[in-house]
Amino acid sequence: MQTTFHFISGLPRSGSTLLSGILQQNPDFHAGMTSPVATLIHGVLEQMGAGSEFYSHFNEEKRRRIFKAIIDAYYEDVSRPVIFDTNRIWTARLHQLTEIYDDFKVICLVRNPAWIMDSFEKVYRKNPFDYSKMFTAANRATIYSRCESLMSGVTGLAMTALKEAFYGEYSEQLLLVEYDLLAQHPENTMKLIYRFLGRDYYDHDFDNVEYSHDEFDQSLGVKGLHTVQRKVEFKPRRTILPPDLFQKYSDLAFWRDTSGSAASVIAPKSNNSLQPNHTT
């Protein structure tokens, strides 16, 4: 069976787990939460690089074959024809993926960065007596230090990797999808995703989407971090961020301006219609 590989990336707390839960309903698709594949590849490439004593054992073609072999071996027991691997660092690896696959797509889930911070903070406050690995004793003191820690860590890394891809020479491989639209208009949004993938639409059940990874979340000390509710719906609420923080991070939504990029973007229009802001 010929397997097609696509990738899910983007920003944290922006719906990648929700999208995986939806895609997984399609019997032709395999999708899950963040996998270790990209991290494994990075570690192996370091061992084959110029900083390693084994550098002279590898040429460019051998490194390329090992890169692809890691992905193939990891998914060898998956019998579905289309596989989506999820990792936020894929957006910084497009120059490598283009050497391996002729026709791959990267779906990037994005969200107003202020609401990303709000979402992390909400999860943090749900576990008031369980100090997670997300923060250290030095940076968990206040909401300000927690937000700064996220921007210098997991959120900031994902943001810069996405910027690299969005403005890079392979940006036509990207589809950025805003979480709010996926939650508010799941069917219309998924139809646009299928169009981008060049696949016939599958009739998803948006009232019965479930996905969780309790063991992983508990290992981080962050219960419910990757739990998806059964029904896809948008629940508006007031932010728990102070106004100055909310404004500061809202200004970082760079993908709202598609000039300088060949990426496709599904983002809200002023008239609440749903269509890509920019298509290739």
C-alpha positions in Angstrom: 0.0 0.0 0.0 1.3 3.4 -1.0 1.3 5.7 2.1 0.9 9.5 1.8 2.5 11.5 4.6 1.2 14.9 5.7 2.0 16.9 8.9 0.2 18.8 11.6 2.0 21.7 13.2 1.4 25.3 14.3 1.0 26.8 17.8 0.2 25.1 21.1 -3.3 25.2 22.6 -4.7 26.0 19.1 -6.6 22.8 18.2 -4.1 20.3 16.8 -5.5 17.6 19.1 -9.0 18.5 18.1 -8.1 18.3 14.4 -6.4 14.9 15.0 -9.6 13.6 16.7 -11.7 14.7 13.7 -9.3 13.4 11.1 -9.1 10.1 12.8 -12.8 9.4 12.1 -11.9 9.0 8.5 -10.9 5.3 8.0 -8.3 6.4 5.4 -6.5 8.7 7.9 -4.2 8.2 10.9 -3.6 11.2 13.2 -2.6 11.6 16.8 -1.1 13.9 19.3 2.5 15.1 19.1 4.8 12.2 18.1 8.5 11.7 18.9 9.4 11.3 15.2 10.8 14.8 14.7 12.8 14.7 17.9 14.2 11.3 17.0 15.3 12.5 13.6 16.9 15.6 15.1 18.9 13.5 17.5 20.1 11.1 14.8 21.1 14.0 12.5 23.2 15.4 15.3 25.0 12.1 15.6 25.6 12.1 11.8 26.7 15.8 11.7 30.0 17.5 11.7 30.1 17.7 15.4 30.1 13.9 15.7 33.1 11.5 15.5 31.0 9.5 13.0 30.6 12.3 10.5 32.9 10.8 7.9 30.7 7.6 7.8 27.8 9.5 6.2 27.2 11.3 3.0 24.1 13.4 2.0 22.2 10.5 0.5 22.7 8.2 3.5 21.5 10.9 5.8 18.4 11.4 3.6 17.6 7.7 3.6 18.0 7.4 7.4 15.7 10.4 7.8 13.0 8.7 5.8 13.6 5.3 7.4 12.8 6.7 10.8 9.4 7.9 9.7 8.7 4.7 7.8 9.7 2.5 10.7 7.7 4.4 13.3 4.5 4.0 11.2 5.2 0.6 9.8 2.3 -0.9 11.9 -0.2 1.7 10.7 -2.3 0.3 7.8 -4.1 3.5 6.8 -3.2 5.1 3.4 -2.8 8.7 4.8 -0.7 9.5 7.9 -0.5 12.8 9.7 2.5 13.2 12.0 2.1 16.0 14.5 5.0 18.1 15.8 5.3 21.9 16.2 8.9 21.8 14.9 8.0 20.5 11.5 7.5 24.1 10.3 11.3 24.6 10.8 12.0 21.4 8.8 10.3 22.1 5.5 13.7 22.3 3.7 14.3 18.6 4.8 10.8 17.4 4.1 10.9 18.7 0.6 13.9 16.4 0.0 12.0 13.4 1.2 8.4 13.8 -0.1 7.2 15.1 -3.5 3.7 16.1 -2.4 3.2 16.8 1.3 1.1 19.3 3.1 1.4 20.9 6.6 -1.7 21.9 8.4 -0.9 24.6 11.0 -3.3 25.3 13.8 -3.1 28.9 15.0 -4.9 31.1 17.5 -4.7 34.6 18.8 -1.6 34.3 21.0 -3.4 36.0 23.9 -5.9 33.2 24.0 -3.0 30.7 23.9 -1.7 32.2 27.0 -5.2 32.3 28.5 -5.6 28.6 27.7 -2.4 27.6 29.4 -3.3 29.7 32.4 -6.7 28.2 32.6 -5.2 24.7 32.7 -2.6 25.8 35.3 -5.3 27.1 37.6 -7.4 23.9 37.3 -4.5 22.1 39.1 -3.8 24.5 41.9 -1.9 22.1 44.1 0.0 20.2 41.4 3.1 22.0 40.3 3.6 20.8 36.7 6.8 20.5 34.7 5.5 23.4 32.5 7.1 25.9 34.9 10.0 26.0 37.4 10.1 27.5 40.9 11.6 30.6 39.4 9.0 31.4 36.7 5.7 30.1 38.1 5.3 32.9 40.6 2.8 35.1 38.7 0.8 35.2 35.5 3.4 37.6 34.1 6.3 35.3 34.7 4.4 32.3 33.5 3.6 34.0 30.2 7.2 35.1 29.8 8.3 31.6 30.4 6.0 30.2 27.7 7.1 32.8 25.2 10.8 31.9 25.9 9.9 28.3 25.7 7.3 26.1 24.0 5.1 28.9 22.6 7.9 31.1 21.4 9.7 28.2 19.7 6.5 27.2 17.9 5.9 30.9 16.9 9.3 31.4 15.4 9.3 28.0 13.6 5.9 29.0 12.1 7.2 32.4 11.0 10.2 30.7 9.3 7.8 28.5 7.3 5.2 31.2 6.6 7.7 33.6 5.1 10.0 30.9 3.6 10.4 29.5 0.1 8.2 26.5 0.8 5.2 28.3 2.3 2.9 27.0 -0.5 2.9 23.7 1.4 1.2 25.4 4.4 -2.4 25.8 5.4 -2.9 27.9 8.5 -6.3 27.3 10.3 -7.5 29.5 13.1 -8.9 27.5 16.0 -11.9 29.7 16.5 -13.2 28.9 13.0 -12.6 25.2 13.4 -14.7 25.3 16.6 -17.4 27.5 15.3 -17.8 26.1 11.8 -16.2 22.7 11.9 -17.9 21.3 8.7 -17.0 24.3 6.5 -13.5 24.4 7.8 -12.9 20.7 7.3 -14.2 21.0 3.7 -11.5 23.6 3.1 -8.9 21.4 4.7 -9.9 18.5 2.5 -9.7 20.8 -0.6 -6.2 21.8 0.4 -5.2 18.2 0.7 -6.8 17.3 -2.6 -9.0 14.6 -1.0 -12.7 13.8 -1.3 -14.6 15.1 1.8 -15.5 12.6 4.5 -18.7 13.1 6.4 -17.5 13.7 10.0 -19.5 13.4 13.1 -18.8 16.6 15.0 -21.0 15.6 17.9 -18.9 12.6 18.7 -15.2 13.6 18.6 -13.2 12.3 21.5 -9.5 12.2 22.1 -7.4 12.1 25.3 -3.9 11.1 26.4 -4.2 11.0 30.2 -0.9 9.2 30.8 1.1 11.8 28.9 -0.7 14.7 30.6 -0.2 13.2 34.0 3.6 12.7 33.3 3.8 16.5 32.9 1.6 17.1 35.9 -1.0 18.9 33.8 -4.2 17.0 33.8 -6.5 17.5 30.9 -3.9 19.2 28.6 -4.8 17.0 25.6 -8.4 16.1 26.4 -11.0 16.9 23.6 -14.7 17.3 24.5 -17.1 15.1 22.6 -19.0 17.9 20.7 -17.1 20.4 18.6 -18.3 23.8 19.7 -17.1 27.3 20.6 -17.7 28.5 24.1 -17.0 32.2 24.4 -15.8 33.5 27.8 -14.0 36.4 29.4 -10.2 36.2 29.4 -8.4 35.7 32.7 -5.4 37.6 31.4 -4.9 41.2 32.6 -5.7 43.7 29.8 -2.1 44.7 29.2 -1.0 41.1 28.7 -4.0 40.3 26.5 -3.1 43.3 24.2 0.6 42.5 24.2 0.1 39.0 22.9 -2.8 39.8 20.6 -0.4 41.9 18.5 1.6 38.8 17.6 -0.9 37.3 15.3 1.3 37.8 12.2 -0.6 35.5 9.9 -3.5 37.9 9.6 -1.4 39.7 7.0 -0.7 37.3 4.2 1.5 39.6 2.2 5.0 38.1 1.7 3.8 34.5 2.0 2.4 31.9 -0.4 0.7 30.0 2.5 -3.1 29.4 2.5 -4.9 30.8 5.5 -8.4 30.1 6.9 -9.1 33.0 9.1 -12.3 35.0 10.0 -13.6 37.7 7.6 -15.2 40.8 8.8 -18.6 39.6 7.6 -18.1 36.3 9.4 -17.9 34.4 6.1 -15.5 31.5 5.9 -13.0 31.3 3.1 -9.2 31.2 2.7 -7.7 34.7 3.0 -4.9 33.6 0.6 -4.8 30.6 -1.7 -2.1 29.3 -3.9 
